[in-house]
Amino acid sequence: MPGKKTEKMLTRRRFIKDTAAGVAGAGALTFMGLNTREVKASLPPTKWDSESDVIVVGSGPAGLPAAVAAAEKGASVLILEKNNEIGGNGVINGGILSIGGGTHIQKTKGIEDSADLMFKEYSDYRNRENKRNDPKVLRAFCDHNLSTFNWLEKHGVKFQDNLLGFPGMKGTPRYHLVSWDKDSPGWLYRYGPGPSSGAGLIKPLETVARKKGVKILLKHAMTKIIREGLMAGRVLGVEVKEDQKRTLYFKARKGVILGSGGWKGNRWLRTLFDPRMTEDLVASGEPFITADGTGIIAGLETGAVLASDRAIDWHLFHRMFGTRYYRFPTGSPYAAPGLGQTGQPSMKEVANLIIVNKFGLRYINEATPEKPSLFYDASLAQEDHILWAIFDEAAVKRNGWDPRPPAVEEDLALSAPTIAELAKLIRVPGDALRETVRKYNTFVERGEDSDFGKPKTHLQYKIDRPPFHAVWMSIQVHDTSGGLATNAKSQVLDIYGNVIPGLYAAGEAAGGLDKIGMTRGIVMGRIAGENAA
Ligand SMILES: Cc1cc2nc3c(=O)[nH]c(=O)nc-3n(C[C@H](O)[C@H](O)[C@H](O)COP(=O)(O)OP(=O)(O)OC[C@H]3O[C@@H](n4cnc5c(N)ncnc54)[C@H](O)[C@@H]3O)c2cc1C
């Protein structure tokens, strides 16, 4: 029920809408900072270039399920994708899907799970990530997990029959692995007995979508959401830039669904979330895809509000060695894998290196597995974010590393016969770097790191066998979770908590559900599609 304040606002909106529609009162709108041209641009076009029931923005793990679900309900569906490939971050990722509720794979492994158990675990106050979950959205998410898993299988998504576990994992095991053994743009991982990738989700869903008549337009970026009035009334459609050239207007008779991803690649927006996410930090997934937050911005412009950022969790950042980007395989057009195929040395591997800043000084225990946020806090506090991993040839041999292009990016790995020469190459003070390495070697001899407390288990190898190597370490923004406020039906809400009629959001475009990764998009995208249709 709208309260007095809401009513007042609605009246104001009606005024705005009425005056704007007639444009006679456009001058009056300058009080809102809008000129006549801007008012006209925000109003419905006089002619639409195409019409469909549902328009989905983005073809990633949120967009594709939304489109398929809407098509299954009989809607005509159009997907707009700004990239030149389908799949968003979903097609280049590892395909680890945290989904459950009692899947047949969980059952085979003797794991008990249910929607209620999931809800209980994801509401447990002892996990601080849970504090940002909207209970109603979370309930819908949990209630639709199992049916969505079955729905994915029905649509040709294949899962490995093992579940991923890792040391220290808490709660019910739910990490299913999406099978995929073919190439995809980024094809990143191999887990378990067979290869897995998010492409194993995207490609089958794309096939189903096309079979069901979903139209997909690549290189079509949604630039604006169009409502009946200025921030008022039903969502009617979208403005689109075709291949960065032509402006088109597409009408959506039933609804627009934002599956347009997050804002981790938007250098300005993300600093609102965490000011340390400065210009120089690459977002994982780039350069294949940039999560520029344009869907979220369009939503805000049309009257939506933001919900939930997670400010604390370790998934915010990743570190990569020898590449600015994420770990793309050798030969990928997007980047290099960095040190080893993983690009992100395991804790065992960090026993083989030290990390220094632009002054040639260590600043942290390099092995900080249990407190990774401390690692990132310390790394992001280093001047200019200049960070180098230093190791010797013996480490290269022990780990099978390849610190040369194309395994690492050009200029991000350098080698020299002495530490002093290496220091010159990476432009850090030679005396300081020599002293850092000398001191570290004495720590290894003594079995005690009296500067930063690197544990004895990780303090095994001196850095003393030439040639010496320096590999650039980049910190990447991996996950931001602020997005548009939505309800349990994936409908977008305005500042008063009212539904914006005809507008939906799911996945990283939506906030309120602090679950990283694809499942949030798949489940809430499917819900959006069903409701929009
Ligand atoms: C390297 C990497 C590894 C990962 N590994 C995993 C993993 O193993 N398991 C897991 O669950 N998650 C993983 N993730 C996270 C997961 O990929 C994302 O959470 C998920 O892809 C988000 O889905 P989405 O559909 O919300 O957004 P995205 O996947 O970002 O898709 C959004 C799509 O919308 C398009 N778009 C954006 N704006 C517009 C616009 N204005 N007009 C038209 N189109 C637009 C984009 O081009 C993009 O295709 C990983 C991510 C990365 C980068």
The ligand as an ORCA input file, in Angstrom:
! r2SCAN-3c Opt
* xyz 0 1
  C      37.082    -15.951    -15.171
  C      35.813    -16.227    -14.463
  C      35.597    -17.468    -13.872
  C      34.398    -17.712    -13.222
  N      34.140    -18.965    -12.748
  C      32.895    -19.253    -12.304
  C      32.527    -20.584    -11.991
  O      33.291    -21.520    -12.145
  N      31.266    -20.799    -11.519
  C      30.348    -19.800    -11.388
  O      29.227    -20.074    -10.964
  N      30.669    -18.539    -11.720
  C      31.898    -18.245    -12.176
  N      32.198    -16.970    -12.547
  C      31.182    -15.922    -12.389
  C      30.103    -16.041    -13.447
  O      30.660    -16.207    -14.722
  C      29.217    -14.812    -13.395
  O      28.724    -14.668    -12.092
  C      28.058    -14.955    -14.354
  O      28.520    -15.104    -15.675
  C      27.135    -13.760    -14.250
  O      26.073    -13.978    -15.118
  P      25.201    -12.768    -15.700
  O      24.367    -13.355    -16.777
  O      24.573    -12.074    -14.584
  O      26.264    -11.754    -16.311
  P      27.391    -11.940    -17.503
  O      27.831    -13.337    -17.534
  O      28.339    -10.897    -17.216
  O      26.537    -11.654    -18.790
  C      26.022    -10.401    -19.072
  C      25.843    -10.268    -20.563
  O      25.123     -9.078    -20.841
  C      25.739     -8.384    -21.910
  N      25.437     -6.961    -21.740
  C      25.822     -6.140    -20.732
  N      25.319     -4.914    -20.900
  C      24.615     -4.951    -22.051
  C      23.886     -3.974    -22.761
  N      23.772     -2.727    -22.322
  N      23.288     -4.344    -23.923
  C      23.378     -5.621    -24.389
  N      24.087     -6.583    -23.745
  C      24.690     -6.257    -22.590
  C      27.211     -8.694    -21.729
  O      27.915     -8.489    -22.936
  C      27.157    -10.152    -21.292
  O      27.167    -11.016    -22.387
  C      33.414    -16.692    -13.151
  C      33.642    -15.449    -13.732
  C      34.825    -15.214    -14.382
  C      35.046    -13.874    -15.024
*
